[in-house]
């Protein structure tokens, strides 16, 4: 668990004379989870099965299990689809994206703002894709 705020960590980084010293003295502050650890964490947290998540995320079954075995690294869109499969709320989705080294949903991006809207209205992936399509935006695939 980190003890410094992000702002404190950023300030320390900016003031640092030696990057190596900064990295060594703050090694416990960095996110160390890989995408598979995060995926399994949320799977457990939400009491979901892999099969349920794959189905709700509208993933090809084989590809979905390859992701869960760590054999395939999904794109950002696939991580967003997985967040729908896991039935994550907005905050959980943002955490999931950030911890899997993906850009968080950004309300100044039109497509992202539509996805945020859908998450806030508890739409599933099929409803979200239908909404995105109706708004002339790329669906989550």
C-alpha positions in Angstrom: 0.0 0.0 0.0 1.4 3.4 -1.0 2.0 6.0 1.7 2.6 9.0 -0.5 0.0 10.8 -2.5 0.5 11.0 -6.3 1.2 14.7 -5.9 3.9 14.0 -3.2 5.4 11.4 -5.4 5.4 13.7 -8.4 7.0 16.5 -6.4 9.7 14.2 -5.2 10.4 13.1 -8.7 10.7 16.7 -10.0 13.0 17.7 -7.2 15.1 14.5 -7.5 18.7 15.0 -8.6 19.3 11.3 -9.4 16.6 9.1 -11.0 18.1 5.9 -9.6 18.0 7.2 -6.1 14.4 8.3 -6.6 13.4 4.9 -8.0 15.1 3.0 -5.2 13.7 5.1 -2.4 10.2 5.0 -3.8 10.0 1.4 -5.1 7.1 0.6 -2.8 5.1 3.5 -4.2 4.8 2.1 -7.8 2.0 0.0 -9.1 3.4 -3.4 -9.5 0.4 -5.4 -10.8 0.3 -6.8 -14.2 -2.9 -7.1 -16.3 -3.5 -10.7 -15.4 -3.2 -10.0 -11.6 -5.7 -7.2 -12.0 -8.1 -9.2 -14.1 -8.0 -12.1 -11.6 -8.4 -9.6 -8.7 -11.6 -8.1 -10.2 -12.8 -11.5 -11.1 -12.6 -12.6 -7.5 -13.9 -9.2 -6.2 -17.0 -9.4 -8.4 -17.5 -13.2 -7.8 -17.6 -13.9 -11.5 -16.5 -16.9 -13.5 -14.2 -16.6 -16.4 -16.9 -18.0 -18.7 -19.4 -15.3 -17.5 -16.9 -12.5 -18.1 -15.9 -13.7 -21.5 -19.6 -14.0 -22.5 -20.6 -10.6 -21.1 -17.5 -9.0 -22.7 -18.5 -10.5 -26.0 -15.1 -12.1 -26.5 -14.3 -15.1 -28.7 -14.2 -18.0 -26.2 -10.7 -19.1 -27.2 -9.3 -15.6 -27.2 -10.9 -14.9 -23.8 -9.3 -17.9 -22.2 -5.9 -17.0 -23.7 -6.3 -13.6 -22.0 -7.1 -15.3 -18.7 -4.0 -17.5 -19.1 -1.8 -14.5 -19.8 -1.1 -15.7 -23.3 -2.6 -12.7 -25.0 -2.4 -9.0 -24.0 -5.6 -7.3 -24.8 -6.0 -3.9 -26.5 -7.5 -1.0 -24.5 -10.9 -1.7 -26.2 -10.7 -5.3 -25.0 -9.9 -4.1 -21.4 -13.0 -1.9 -21.7 -15.0 -4.8 -22.9 -13.6 -6.9 -20.0 -14.7 -4.1 -17.6 -18.3 -4.5 -18.9 -17.9 -8.3 -18.6 -16.8 -7.9 -14.9 -19.7 -5.4 -14.4 -17.4 -2.7 -13.0 -18.7 0.7 -12.1 -17.0 3.8 -13.4 -14.4 4.1 -10.5 -13.5 0.4 -10.8 -13.2 0.7 -14.6 -10.8 3.7 -14.2 -8.7 1.7 -11.7 -8.7 -1.4 -13.9 -7.6 0.6 -16.9 -4.9 2.5 -15.0 -3.5 -0.6 -13.3 -3.3 -2.4 -16.6 -1.3 0.4 -18.0 -4.1 1.7 -20.3 -5.4 5.2 -20.6 -8.3 5.9 -18.4 -11.6 7.0 -19.8 -11.4 10.7 -20.5 -14.6 12.8 -20.6 -13.0 15.3 -23.1 -12.8 12.4 -25.6 -16.3 12.1 -27.2 -16.2 8.3 -27.5 -14.9 7.9 -24.0 -17.5 10.3 -22.7 -20.2 8.2 -24.3 -18.7 5.0 -22.7 -18.7 6.8 -19.3 -22.3 7.7 -19.8 -23.2 4.1 -20.6 -21.3 2.8 -17.5 -23.1 5.4 -15.3 -26.4 4.2 -16.7 -25.4 0.5 -16.0 -25.7 -0.5 -19.6 -24.2 -3.7 -20.7 -21.8 -4.0 -23.6 -24.4 -4.8 -26.2 -26.4 -1.8 -25.2 -23.3 0.4 -25.1 -22.2 -0.7 -28.6 -25.7 0.0 -29.9 -25.5 3.4 -28.3 -22.0 4.1 -29.7 -23.1 3.0 -33.2 -26.2 5.3 -33.0 -23.9 8.2 -32.1 -21.6 7.4 -35.1 -18.7 6.3 -32.9 -16.7 3.1 -33.1 -18.1 0.2 -31.1 -16.0 -1.5 -28.5 -14.6 -4.6 -30.2 
